[in-house]
Each structure stands twice: as structure tokens, then as C-alpha cells.
Amino acid sequence: MPLYDHVLERATDVVEDGRTVRVASVEGLILIKLLASRDQDWIDVKSLARLHHTSLDAEWIRNEWSEIASLDDPRMRKFDDIVAASK
């Protein structure tokens, strides 16, 4: 699925305890959580949106989402509500 490729493209390498780990961006993590849409995923999306509200690239998330589903999808509408409430 190209969405995962795009998430990996935005990921960064972080060195932790001498080991390099690939870490998804906040936007990439949110996008994956929107796909799964389990209860805990929504809790995480709310927390991430709140913590990163000043730098969150919600437009990138919407753009990527539009490649796999409609922007009218209930998951995207819920995401938009979360982002609006986070400001």
C-alpha cells in the first residue's frame, strides 16, 4: 500500500542506546492509527493532535487519506473534529 511507503519516507532515524531506529512522523503515526481506528487508536490520535497542534501537518494526512478513502469517510470526519478541538 503506497500509504505505508509515504509514512516511511517521512520517518527519521533516531539513535537510541547505540542502535538506529526508524521512527514515523507524528503525521505518519496518526495516519496509521486512522486506518486501524480501534478505541486506543482514537485516544492516541487525540493525544497526538493535542500535543502537536501547532506543528501538525493535517493537510498531509488528508492528502494521503484521499489516496485510500474518501475525505467524507467517518474516520476522516472524526479526525477533522479532533484537530479542530485541539486548537
C-alpha positions, 0 to 999 in steps of 0.5 A, spaced: 500 500 500 503 506 497 500 509 504 505 505 508 511 507 503 509 515 504 509 514 512 516 511 511 519 516 507 517 521 512 520 517 518 527 519 521 532 515 524 533 516 531 539 513 535 537 510 541 542 506 546 547 505 540 542 502 535 538 506 529 531 506 529 526 508 524 521 512 527 514 515 523 512 522 523 507 524 528 503 525 521 505 518 519 503 515 526 496 518 526 495 516 519 496 509 521 492 509 527 486 512 522 486 506 518 486 501 524 481 506 528 480 501 534 478 505 541 486 506 543 487 508 536 482 514 537 485 516 544 492 516 541 490 520 535 487 525 540 493 525 544 497 526 538 493 532 535 493 535 542 500 535 543 502 537 536 497 542 534 501 547 532 506 543 528 501 538 525 501 537 518 493 535 517 493 537 510 498 531 509 494 526 512 488 528 508 492 528 502 494 521 503 487 519 506 484 521 499 489 516 496 485 510 500 478 513 502 474 518 501 475 525 505 467 524 507 469 517 510 467 517 518 474 516 520 476 522 516 470 526 519 472 524 526 479 526 525 477 533 522 473 534 529 479 532 533 484 537 530 479 542 530 478 541 538 485 541 539 486 548 537 
